[in-house]
Amino acid sequence: MTGFQKLAVAALVSVLLLMFVGAIVRVTGSGMGCPDWPTCWGCLIPPTSVEQVDFDKLPIEKFQRKAKGLGRDSATITAESLRAEFNPRHVWTEFGNRLCSLPVGFFALATFIAAFWQRDKRPLVFWMAFGSLVVVVVNALMGARVVYSGLEPGVLTAHLALAMMLTGMLVYCAWRGTDAPWRIRMETAPLARLRWVVTSLLVFVVAEGIIGSQIREITDELAKSHTNAPRATWIAELEGTWKYLFHRSFSWVIFGTAIGAWWLTVRDRQGGAGWVEGSVLVIVLLQMLLGLVMAQVHLYSWVQVLHVGLAAVLLTLIWLWRFGLGRERSA
């Protein structure tokens, strides 16, 4: 592995870690743990108790202007409401999320700088590295928008969609940043057929991830509007939405497509399926089991985090699988 590939892999791993931590933030409801950005409650190091917060120094008018611009009632943003919302566990969970974003920015910048030595020989690698850095910056700014919007529906989905795009860019950099990238060798016709199936699998997983994020947004809204109601009452309401039904049923399409891609590989590739193809199939199976637990047993927090984290790993592996099926060109 070249030095450039190591940097790209480090950036990719830091993104996957951040997605895991982001899932913890969502599951624990810590997204508003810090009402301001880039500071947290006006401090560089977050407070551990509400008594440590100087509410007179918080830019409350700025919070109100931001809220108004994003369609929220600015009158609800007061020192008293902020004091009531303070939760040290949420504060430090969200702050940990922000700390995990620092390696993403550092390694994305390092990958882009190293890509200057790739631009003549592999120009697409250079532009993918540049695009990765742009997406990191945009997603960081969107993270601030998420804070000030009060977890506005749609913003979180866009946040996730950019993260999924980022994984693809970094996987390409890590895969192609060498004269001899990993490739799947097959006859032309079977290779073209498998390429089409894996591309379909990639599209299906991205669509399933976006719908899953929207389901999470619906869950957040239902939890807010049914504060004193038993969870079972509004969970039934969630299960009646078309997005939930689509997400649950479409997982079988993904499972069938993954089985088909794996079987085509075993049948047509000398040596059968490798670790990438096998890992994709195993993770799809695990995701089906986790979905079953959440639907039929209980929405355990750890299951939700694992479900989101494995989805990120799954998407990463499918990106790699798809790139490995590309047409071979001169280095």
Summary of the structure (lengths in Angstrom):
residues: 331
radius of gyration: 21.9
end to end distance: 15.6
largest distance: 70.2
contacts: 1039
relative contact order: 0.12
helix: 76%
strand: 1%
